Amino acid sequence: MTKAPFAIAAFSSLLAAPAVAADTTLPAGFAMQARTSVSAAAIVGTTAPAGLTATPALPPARPTPAVSVSRRLPALLTPEQRDNYRAIFAAMRAEDWSGAAARLDGMGDGPLHAVVRAELILAKNSPRAEPDRIVQAIAAGPDLPEAQQLAAMARKRGVTSLPAIVTPRDLVRLAGASKRSSARSVREDAAAAALASLVQPMLKEDRLADAEAALDAAVDLSSEARTEWQQRLAWAFFQAGDDAGARRLAARAQAGSGDWAVQADWVAGLAAWRSQDCDAAGRAFDQVSRRGRDGETIAAGLFWSARADTACQRPQLVQAKLRSAARMSETFYGLVATAALGTTPPAPPAPVDLAGADWSRIEAVSNLRTAVALAEVGERGLADELLRHQARIGRVQDHETLIHLAARLDLPATQVWLAQNGPAGTSPSLAARYPQPGWTPAKGWRVDKALIYAHALQESRFRIDATSPAGARGLMQLMPGTVDLVARRKGEPSDRSRMTDPAFNLEYGQSYLEQLRDGGICGGLLPKVIAAYNAGPGNVAKWNERSRNAADPLLFIEAIPFAETRAYVAIVLRNYWMYQRTSGAAAASLKAIAQGMWPRFPGLPGKSALRLGGVGATASAE
């Protein structure tokens, strides 16, 4: 077994060795220390993100963000029309149907009449509409998203001759950021179910030897189930700090196939790395890069294999692996590999000016004019539905225009959805997947807005009314108890009713991040603050206590016991770096991670990154 020279001094001496060919030169700052750490939905079609509730047909009035639509686009409504339409929608929410209808009839014809009449007919508890009224509404808006519901209602009421309506087409999932896949548990195996009921209590009680004996005694397991439980036990040994046990169980699982075998490759690599066996670590991570099924996993295997080659003084192998990882440019490890190589990704295209040619196309499409007018009166839920519907009925070449319009209307959830779903053959820009709405926290920006956006994108995909089964709400998915805690520390009365107000939610999410930053548990270290936001500071405190040595930030992240938090930290950091890339900002935290240093929370005075030894900090990133 080859012991890895993991100390910084050893890497420095490697850099001082005779020069190698330009193609094999080690990237500057690619020194990585191995230190022990035992710490711990994409929308498709019209489906909401996993765990979040769907938007009703006529949602409650949403708080209008602190940016005027007219500042970004020409106004389509007169002040009088805006006042009237707002009053009509308010009357509909109050179920004042006659008042809403009378006010609408009292107006001259306007840009929102067709959609308002359709909503009046379809709204819950609204008076029963006569067939001729339904037919008139269809004829007035055959391309509206409500048209199909109206047609179905008319048919139920005996109408046989209807105006032609525009039939929507199916959209496809567009290429985007990769997620590291997780293995699915084998459920159809009765022997596996019996083993699970026996072993899981043992794992909770840290009786790992008993669990291994139970696994060995389970002779009726399918090969897939055996691979799964060998990997699960390998991970349990790794979490307990028993790298020898982790490697023993992982080696058995590596002989299997499928996703659990890839997960076993990963545990084998981490355990070997932590044992300072760079040869074995490299072989395991090479397996990950070959057998992984998604870009995130493949890039992770390549990057960690490059780390192992560095530790084993094989500089001729490092850059090729880093370049391969860097080609997966929207993955966590692809970005880290790019930084390690010292290369700069291409600059994103300049924002589109919708007052120019795109605005002419928008003006020519009735649904797009209607969406702009709906946003003017604060009906952003209906504007969202309209843009999604237009993606299904509009011209393929106009899909990017829809994304630009969603961005200008400050409909970031719509923008994300359109960037992920579109007609076959469309390819939205990278920046389209990373919205930057013109919203501002109630007390202004104090934390880098790119970091806040990175959280909001992962937490809610920018759905201001998102609600999780656990009760977390809004852009930053704040729990009611967190709102109470932040309010108490701010010296303010708690107001949970405002959790879906973007200004309030961003303010309290920002404040909570500041509190985590300033608490002693996270030490101002960015990955730990992100982990605490997801899992709570109490869990981060436990992981700090159990850690034998947390000098290596990447090993700390990969050793987090909770799969959700492990993925969350990497995704939020990736989002953060992508936001910085699309805006042209320097990514100090990315550079630090690539150099094996702990990035500090942005905006703190002093050093931007720390290299941690056994205790304290000894160096800073430039």
C-alpha positions in Angstrom: 0.0 0.0 0.0 1.4 3.4 -1.0 1.1 6.1 1.6 0.2 9.5 0.2 2.4 12.5 0.9 -0.6 14.7 1.8 1.1 17.5 3.7 1.4 20.9 2.1 5.2 20.7 2.4 5.3 17.5 0.4 3.2 19.1 -2.4 5.5 22.1 -2.4 8.5 19.9 -2.9 6.7 18.2 -5.8 6.3 21.6 -7.4 10.0 22.1 -7.0 10.8 18.9 -8.8 12.2 19.0 -12.4 9.9 20.6 -14.9 7.5 18.3 -16.8 6.0 19.0 -20.3 3.6 21.9 -20.5 0.7 19.5 -20.9 1.4 17.8 -17.6 2.3 20.8 -15.5 0.4 20.8 -12.1 -2.1 23.6 -11.8 -1.0 26.3 -9.4 -2.5 25.9 -6.0 -3.7 22.4 -6.6 -2.3 21.4 -3.1 -4.9 19.3 -1.3 -4.5 18.0 2.2 -6.2 14.8 3.2 -7.8 15.3 6.6 -10.3 13.2 8.5 -13.9 14.4 8.8 -16.6 12.1 10.1 -19.2 14.9 9.9 -22.3 15.1 8.5 -37.3 18.5 -8.7 -36.8 19.5 -11.5 -40.0 20.7 -12.9 -41.2 18.6 -15.8 -44.3 19.6 -17.7 -46.6 21.3 -15.3 -45.5 19.4 -12.2 -44.5 21.6 -9.2 -41.1 21.0 -7.5 -41.1 18.0 -5.2 -42.6 18.9 -1.8 -44.0 22.2 -2.9 -47.7 22.9 -3.4 -49.1 23.8 -6.8 -50.4 27.3 -7.6 -54.3 27.6 -7.8 -56.0 28.9 -10.9 -56.6 32.3 -9.3 -54.0 32.6 -6.5 -54.2 35.2 -3.8 -52.8 38.5 -4.8 -49.1 38.3 -4.7 -47.0 41.1 -3.2 -45.7 43.2 -6.0 -41.8 43.2 -5.8 -40.1 46.5 -5.4 -39.5 47.0 -9.1 -41.8 48.6 -11.6 -42.7 46.7 -14.7 -42.8 50.0 -16.6 -39.2 50.6 -15.6 -38.3 47.5 -17.7 -41.0 47.5 -20.4 -43.4 49.9 -22.0 -46.7 50.2 -20.1 -49.6 48.7 -21.9 -52.4 49.9 -19.5 -53.5 53.4 -18.7 -53.6 54.4 -15.0 -57.4 54.1 -15.1 -57.3 50.6 -16.7 -54.8 49.5 -14.0 -57.0 50.7 -11.2 -60.1 49.1 -12.7 -58.5 45.7 -13.4 -57.0 45.6 -9.9 -60.4 46.4 -8.4 -62.0 43.6 -10.5 -59.5 41.0 -9.4 -59.9 42.1 -5.8 -63.7 41.7 -6.1 -63.3 38.2 -7.6 -61.1 37.2 -4.6 -63.8 38.5 -2.3 -66.4 36.6 -4.4 -68.2 39.8 -5.3 -69.1 38.4 -8.7 -71.7 40.9 -9.6 -69.4 43.8 -8.6 -66.5 42.4 -10.7 -68.8 41.9 -13.7 -70.4 45.3 -13.4 -67.0 47.0 -13.2 -65.7 45.1 -16.2 -68.8 45.9 -18.3 -68.4 49.6 -17.3 -64.9 49.8 -18.8 -64.2 50.2 -22.4 -62.6 47.2 -24.0 -59.1 46.6 -22.7 -56.1 44.2 -23.0 -57.3 42.1 -20.1 -61.0 41.7 -20.8 -60.7 38.2 -22.4 -58.7 36.7 -19.6 -60.8 38.4 -16.9 -64.1 37.1 -18.5 -62.6 33.6 -18.6 -61.5 33.7 -15.0 -64.9 35.0 -13.9 -66.5 31.9 -15.5 -63.9 29.4 -14.1 -63.4 30.8 -10.7 -64.4 28.6 -7.8 -67.9 29.5 -6.4 -68.6 31.9 -9.3 -72.2 31.9 -10.6 -73.1 29.2 -13.2 -72.4 30.6 -16.7 -74.8 30.1 -19.6 -73.5 28.2 -22.6 -73.6 31.3 -24.9 -71.5 33.2 -22.4 -68.9 30.4 -22.3 -68.8 30.3 -26.1 -68.3 34.0 -26.3 -65.4 33.7 -23.8 -63.7 31.0 -25.9 -64.1 33.1 -29.1 -62.6 36.1 -27.3 -59.5 34.1 -26.2 -59.0 30.9 -28.2 -55.3 31.0 -27.4 -55.6 31.6 -23.7 -54.7 28.8 -21.2 -58.3 28.9 -20.0 -59.7 28.0 -23.4 -59.5 24.2 -23.0 -61.3 24.4 -19.6 -64.0 26.6 -21.1 -64.4 24.2 -24.0 -64.8 21.2 -21.7 -67.3 23.1 -19.6 -69.3 24.1 -22.7 -69.4 20.5 -23.9 -70.8 19.3 -20.5 -73.6 21.8 -21.0 -74.6 20.5 -24.4 -72.7 22.8 -26.7 -71.7 20.9 -29.9 -70.3 23.6 -32.1 -67.4 25.5 -30.5 -64.9 28.1 -31.8 -61.6 26.6 -32.8 -59.0 26.7 -30.0 -55.3 26.5 -30.2 -54.1 23.0 -29.1 -50.9 23.0 -27.0 -48.1 20.7 -27.8 -45.9 18.7 -25.4 -42.6 20.2 -24.3 -39.4 18.3 -23.7 -36.9 18.5 -20.8 -34.1 20.8 -22.0 -30.4 20.2 -21.1 -29.3 21.9 -17.9 -27.4 21.5 -14.7 -26.7 17.9 -13.7 -27.6 16.4 -10.4 -25.5 13.7 -8.7 -27.8 10.6 -8.9 -28.6 8.6 -5.9 -29.2 4.8 -5.9 -32.7 3.4 -5.4 -33.3 0.9 -2.7 -34.2 -2.6 -3.7 -37.9 -2.9 -2.6 -39.2 -6.0 -4.3 -36.9 -8.3 -2.4 -38.6 -9.9 0.6 -35.2 -11.0 2.0 -33.9 -7.4 1.7 -37.0 -6.1 3.5 -36.4 -8.6 6.4 -32.7 -7.6 6.6 -33.6 -3.9 6.6 -35.9 -4.4 9.6 -33.2 -6.2 11.4 -30.2 -4.1 10.5 -31.5 -0.5 10.7 -31.9 -0.5 14.5 -28.4 -1.8 14.7 -27.1 1.1 12.6 -28.9 3.6 14.8 -27.2 2.1 17.8 -23.8 1.9 16.1 -23.7 -1.9 16.3 -21.8 -2.2 13.1 -20.2 -5.6 13.7 -23.7 -7.0 14.5 -25.1 -5.5 11.3 -22.2 -6.9 9.2 -22.8 -10.4 10.8 -26.6 -10.1 10.0 -25.7 -9.2 6.4 -23.4 -12.2 6.0 -26.1 -14.5 7.4 -28.7 -13.3 4.9 -28.1 -15.9 2.3 -31.3 -15.3 0.3 -30.5 -11.8 -0.8 -30.6 -10.9 -4.5 -27.3 -9.7 -5.8 -28.7 -6.1 -6.2 -29.9 -6.1 -2.6 -26.6 -7.5 -1.3 -24.7 -4.8 -3.1 -27.0 -2.1 -1.6 -26.5 -3.3 1.9 -22.8 -3.8 1.6 -22.6 -0.2 0.4 -24.9 1.1 3.2 -22.7 -0.7 5.8 -19.5 0.7 4.2 -20.9 4.2 4.5 -21.9 3.5 8.2 -18.3 2.4 8.9 -17.0 5.5 7.1 -19.2 7.7 9.3 -18.0 6.0 12.4 -14.4 6.8 11.4 -13.5 3.1 10.7 -11.9 3.4 7.3 -10.7 -0.2 7.3 -14.2 -1.4 7.8 -15.5 1.0 5.2 -13.0 -0.2 2.7 -13.7 -3.9 3.5 -17.5 -3.6 2.9 -17.1 -1.2 -0.1 -14.7 -3.7 -1.8 -17.5 -6.3 -1.7 -20.1 -4.0 -3.1 -17.7 -2.8 -5.8 -17.9 -6.3 -7.3 -21.6 -5.7 -8.0 -23.2 -3.6 -10.7 -25.5 -0.7 -11.0 -25.8 2.5 -9.0 -25.0 0.9 -5.6 -21.7 -0.3 -6.9 -20.9 3.3 -8.1 -21.8 4.5 -4.6 -19.5 1.8 -3.2 -16.7 3.0 -5.5 -17.2 6.5 -4.0 -17.0 5.3 -0.3 -14.0 3.2 -1.1 -12.2 6.2 -2.6 -13.1 8.5 0.3 -12.0 5.9 2.9 -8.8 5.3 1.1 -8.1 9.0 0.7 -8.7 9.5 4.4 -6.3 6.6 5.1 -3.7 8.4 3.0 -3.7 5.5 0.5 -3.6 7.5 -2.7 -3.1 4.6 -5.0 -6.3 2.8 -3.8 -8.2 6.1 -3.7 -7.2 6.9 -7.3 -8.4 3.5 -8.5 -11.7 3.9 -6.8 -12.3 7.4 -8.1 -11.3 6.2 -11.6 -14.1 3.6 -11.3 -16.5 6.4 -10.3 -15.6 8.4 -13.4 -16.1 5.4 -15.6 -19.3 4.0 -14.1 -21.1 7.2 -13.1 -24.3 7.9 -15.0 -24.5 11.7 -14.6 -22.1 14.6 -15.2 -21.9 15.5 -11.6 -20.8 12.0 -10.5 -18.4 11.7 -13.4 -16.8 15.1 -12.7 -16.5 14.2 -9.0 -14.7 11.0 -9.9 -12.3 12.8 -12.2 -11.5 15.6 -9.8 -10.9 13.3 -6.9 -8.8 11.0 -9.0 -6.7 14.0 -10.0 -6.3 14.8 -6.3 -5.1 11.2 -5.7 -2.6 11.5 -8.6 -1.3 14.7 -7.1 -0.8 13.0 -3.7 0.9 10.1 -5.4 3.2 12.4 -7.4 1.8 11.5 -10.8 1.7 15.0 -12.3 1.5 13.7 -15.8 -2.0 12.4 -15.2 -3.5 15.4 -13.4 -4.3 18.0 -16.0 -6.0 15.6 -18.5 -8.5 14.5 -15.7 -9.1 18.1 -14.7 -9.7 19.1 -18.2 -12.2 16.3 -18.6 -14.0 17.3 -15.4 -14.0 21.0 -16.5 -15.8 20.1 -19.7 -18.8 19.4 -17.4 -18.9 23.1 -16.8 -22.1 23.4 -14.9 -21.3 20.8 -12.2 -19.8 21.5 -8.8 -16.6 19.6 -9.5 -16.4 20.8 -13.1 -16.3 24.4 -11.8 -13.7 23.4 -9.1 -11.6 21.7 -11.8 -11.8 24.8 -14.0 -10.5 26.9 -11.1 -7.8 24.4 -10.3 -6.6 24.7 -13.9 -6.5 28.4 -13.7 -8.7 28.8 -16.8 -11.5 31.3 -17.2 -14.9 30.2 -18.5 -16.3 32.2 -21.5 -18.2 35.3 -20.6 -22.0 35.0 -20.8 -23.9 36.9 -23.5 -25.1 40.4 -22.7 -28.7 40.8 -21.5 -31.3 41.2 -24.2 -32.8 44.7 -24.5 -36.6 44.0 -24.8 -37.2 47.5 -25.9 -35.7 46.6 -29.2 -36.4 43.8 -31.7 -37.7 41.4 -29.1 -40.3 43.9 -28.0 -41.7 44.1 -31.5 -42.2 40.3 -31.5 -43.9 40.6 -28.1 -46.3 43.3 -29.3 -47.3 41.0 -32.2 -48.5 38.2 -29.9 -51.7 38.7 -28.0 -50.8 36.4 -25.1 -47.5 38.2 -24.5 -49.2 41.5 -24.4 -51.7 40.1 -22.0 -48.9 38.7 -19.8 -47.2 42.1 -19.6 -50.5 43.7 -18.7 -51.2 41.1 -16.0 -47.8 41.8 -14.5 -48.7 45.5 -14.5 -51.7 44.9 -12.2 -49.8 42.4 -10.0 -51.4 39.2 -11.3 -48.1 37.4 -11.6 -49.6 34.0 -11.1 -51.8 34.4 -14.2 -48.9 35.9 -16.1 -46.8 32.9 -15.3 -49.5 30.5 -16.5 -49.9 32.5 -19.7 -46.2 32.4 -20.6 -46.0 28.7 -19.9 -49.0 28.1 -22.1 -47.5 30.3 -24.8 -44.4 28.1 -24.8 -46.7 25.2 -25.8 -48.6 27.0 -28.6 -46.1 29.6 -29.9 -43.3 29.5 -32.4 -40.3 27.4 -31.6 -38.0 30.3 -32.5 -39.7 32.6 -30.0 -39.0 30.4 -26.9 -35.9 32.5 -26.0 -38.0 35.6 -26.2 -40.4 34.1 -23.6 -37.5 33.6 -21.3 -36.3 37.1 -21.7 -39.8 38.4 -21.1 -40.2 36.4 -17.9 -36.9 37.9 -16.7 -38.0 41.4 -17.5 -41.3 40.9 -15.7 -39.5 39.6 -12.6 -41.1 36.2 -13.0 -38.0 34.1 -12.0 -39.9 30.9 -11.4 -41.4 31.2 -14.9 -37.9 31.9 -16.3 -36.5 28.8 -14.6 -39.3 26.6 -15.9 -39.0 27.9 -19.4 -35.3 27.4 -19.3 -35.9 23.8 -18.3 -38.9 23.0 -20.6 -39.3 23.9 -24.2 -40.0 22.7 -27.7 -37.6 20.1 -29.1 -34.6 21.7 -30.6 -34.5 24.8 -28.4 -31.3 25.6 -26.4 -31.7 28.5 -23.9 -28.6 30.3 -22.8 -26.9 29.3 -19.6 -27.8 32.5 -17.9 -31.5 31.7 -18.4 -31.2 29.0 -15.7 -30.0 31.5 -13.1 -32.6 34.3 -12.7 -31.7 37.6 -11.1 -35.0 39.3 -10.3 -35.0 43.0 -9.3 -36.2 42.3 -5.8 -34.6 43.8 -2.7 -34.8 42.6 1.0 -36.9 44.9 3.2 -33.8 46.5 4.7 -31.5 46.3 1.7 -28.8 43.9 0.6 -26.2 43.1 3.2 -25.2 39.6 1.9 -23.9 39.1 -1.6 -27.2 38.8 -3.6 -25.6 36.1 -5.7 -25.5 33.9 -2.6 -29.1 34.7 -1.7 -30.2 33.9 -5.3 -28.2 30.6 -5.1 -30.2 29.6 -2.0 -33.5 30.7 -3.4 -32.9 28.8 -6.7 -32.4 25.6 -4.7 -34.9 26.2 -2.0 -38.0 27.2 -4.0 -36.9 27.7 -7.6 -38.0 31.3 -6.9 -41.6 30.4 -6.2 -42.7 33.1 -3.8 -45.7 31.0 -2.6 -43.8 27.7 -2.3 -44.8 25.7 0.7 -43.1 22.5 1.8 -44.8 19.6 3.6 -42.8 20.6 6.7 -44.3 24.1 6.6 -41.3 26.0 5.2 -42.5 28.9 3.0 -41.5 31.4 0.4 -38.4 32.0 -1.6 -35.9 31.0 1.1 -38.2 28.3 2.5 -38.3 29.8 6.0 -39.8 27.7 8.8 -42.2 29.6 11.1 -39.9 28.9 14.0 -37.0 30.4 12.1 -39.1 33.6 11.5 -39.8 33.8 15.2 -36.1 33.3 16.1 -34.9 35.9 13.6 -37.6 38.4 14.6 -36.6 38.0 18.3 -33.0 38.7 17.5 -33.9 41.7 15.4 -36.1 43.0 18.2 -39.2 43.0 16.0 -42.6 41.4 16.4 -42.9 38.1 14.5 -45.2 38.3 11.5 -45.6 34.9 9.8 -48.3 36.2 7.5 -45.6 37.9 5.4 -43.6 34.8 4.7 -44.6 34.9 1.0 -43.7 38.6 0.6 -40.4 38.6 -1.4 -39.0 41.6 0.5 -39.8 40.0 3.9 -38.7 36.5 3.0 -35.4 37.7 1.5 -34.8 39.9 4.5 -35.3 37.1 7.0 -33.4 34.6 4.9 -30.5 37.0 4.7 -30.7 37.7 8.4 -30.7 34.0 9.3 -27.6 33.5 7.2 -25.9 36.4 9.0 -26.8 34.8 12.4 -25.4 31.5 11.3 -22.3 33.2 10.0 -21.7 35.1 13.2 -22.4 32.1 15.5 -19.4 30.2 16.8 -20.6 26.8 15.4 -19.9 27.7 11.7 -16.9 29.9 12.4 -17.8 32.1 9.4 -16.9 29.3 7.0 -19.2 29.4 4.0 -19.8 25.6 3.4 -20.7 25.2 7.1 -23.1 28.2 7.0 -24.8 26.6 4.0 -25.0 23.2 5.7 -26.4 24.8 8.8 -29.1 26.6 6.8 -30.3 23.3 5.5 -29.7 20.9 8.5 -29.6 23.4 11.4 -26.6 24.6 13.4 -27.1 21.8 16.0 -26.2 19.2 13.4 -23.2 21.1 12.2 -22.0 21.3 15.9 -22.3 17.5 16.1 -20.3 17.1 12.9 -17.6 19.5 14.2 -17.3 17.5 17.4 -17.1 14.1 15.7 -14.6 15.3 13.1 -11.0 14.0 13.6 -9.7 16.7 11.4 -11.7 19.1 9.3 -8.9 20.8 7.4 -10.1 19.7 4.0 -13.4 21.5 3.0 -14.2 19.0 0.2 -13.8 16.0 2.5 -15.9 17.8 5.1 -18.7 18.2 2.5 -18.5 14.7 1.2 -18.5 13.2 4.8 -21.8 15.0 5.8 -24.0 12.2 7.0 -27.2 13.6 5.6 -27.5 12.9 1.8 -29.9 15.9 1.4 -27.5 18.3 3.2 -24.5 16.9 1.3 -26.2 17.6 -2.0 -27.5 20.9 -0.8 -24.1 22.4 0.1 -22.6 21.4 -3.3 -25.7 22.7 -5.3 -25.8 26.0 -3.5 -22.1 26.6 -4.0 -22.4 25.6 -7.6 -25.4 28.0 -8.0 -23.4 30.7 -6.3 -20.4 30.3 -8.6 -22.7 30.2 -11.7 -24.3 33.4 -10.6 -20.9 35.0 -10.2 -19.8 33.6 -13.6 -22.9 34.9 -15.4 -22.4 38.4 -13.9 -18.7 38.4 -14.4 -17.9 38.7 -10.7 -14.8 37.1 -9.1 -15.5 33.8 -7.3 -13.1 33.9 -4.3 -14.8 31.0 -2.7 -14.3 28.8 -5.8 -10.7 29.6 -5.9 -10.3 28.8 -2.3 -12.0 25.4 -2.6 -9.8 24.6 -5.6 -6.8 25.3 -3.4 -8.0 23.1 -0.6 -8.8 26.1 1.6 -11.9 27.0 3.5 -13.8 30.0 2.0 -15.1 32.4 4.5 -18.6 33.9 4.2 -18.5 36.8 1.7 -18.1 40.3 3.1 -16.3 39.4 6.3 -13.3 41.6 7.1 -9.9 40.1 6.8 -8.9 37.0 4.8 -11.3 35.6 2.3 -10.2 32.0 2.9 -8.4 30.0 5.6 -6.2 26.9 5.5 -7.0 25.0 8.6 -4.5 22.8 10.4 -5.3 20.9 13.6 -6.4 24.2 15.2 -7.0 27.6 13.7 -6.0 29.2 10.4 -2.5 29.5 9.0 -2.9 31.0 5.5 -5.1 33.0 3.3 -6.2 32.9 -0.3 -5.0 35.7 -2.5 
